Amino acid sequence: MSRVVGPDAVAARAKLTQLMQEHRDLDSAIDAMVQAGNPDLLALSRLKKRKLQLKDEITEINNGLLPDIIA
């Protein structure tokens, strides 16, 4: 993803905030399922997969927002 500037950066930051919140929510849901004992393994697997997808999206947006630094 290329560097994001201007109004696109504002939208990207808003999307980033939303994705990070969903990631935290999934983390809480996964923890709750595990703590409950005998979790539905299929549902748990799907939640973990979604969490990984969110992590990838968050990383992509972060990379677009941060300037390239050549050392």
C-alpha positions in Angstrom: 0.0 0.0 0.0 1.4 3.4 -0.9 1.7 6.3 1.6 -1.6 7.8 2.6 -1.9 11.6 2.9 -4.6 14.2 3.3 -8.3 13.3 3.8 -7.4 9.6 3.0 -5.2 9.5 6.0 -8.1 10.6 8.2 -10.3 7.9 6.8 -7.5 5.3 7.1 -7.0 6.3 10.8 -10.7 5.9 11.5 -10.7 2.5 9.8 -7.6 1.6 11.8 -9.3 2.5 15.0 -12.3 0.4 14.1 -10.2 -2.6 13.1 -8.2 -2.4 16.3 -11.4 -2.4 18.4 -12.7 -5.4 16.6 -9.4 -7.2 17.1 -9.6 -6.5 20.9 -13.2 -7.7 21.0 -12.3 -10.9 19.2 -9.4 -11.4 21.7 -11.9 -11.0 24.6 -14.4 -13.4 22.9 -11.7 -16.0 22.3 -10.5 -15.7 25.9 -14.1 -16.1 27.2 -14.6 -19.2 25.1 -11.5 -20.8 26.3 -12.2 -19.9 30.0 -15.7 -21.3 29.7 -14.2 -24.8 29.1 -14.9 -27.2 26.3 -15.2 -24.5 23.6 -16.7 -25.1 20.2 -13.5 -25.7 18.3 -14.9 -24.7 14.9 -16.2 -21.4 16.2 -12.9 -20.8 18.0 -11.0 -21.5 14.9 -13.1 -19.1 12.9 -12.6 -16.3 15.5 -8.9 -16.9 15.5 -8.8 -16.8 11.7 -10.7 -13.5 11.6 -8.4 -12.1 14.3 -5.4 -12.9 12.0 -7.1 -11.3 9.0 -7.7 -8.1 11.1 -4.0 -8.1 12.2 -3.0 -8.2 8.5 -5.4 -5.3 7.7 -4.1 -3.3 10.6 -0.5 -3.9 9.5 -1.3 -2.8 5.9 -3.0 0.4 7.0 -0.2 1.2 9.4 2.4 0.7 6.7 0.5 3.1 4.5 0.3 5.7 7.2 3.9 5.6 8.2 6.4 7.4 6.0 9.2 5.4 4.4 12.4 6.0 6.3 15.6 5.2 4.4 18.5 4.8 6.9 
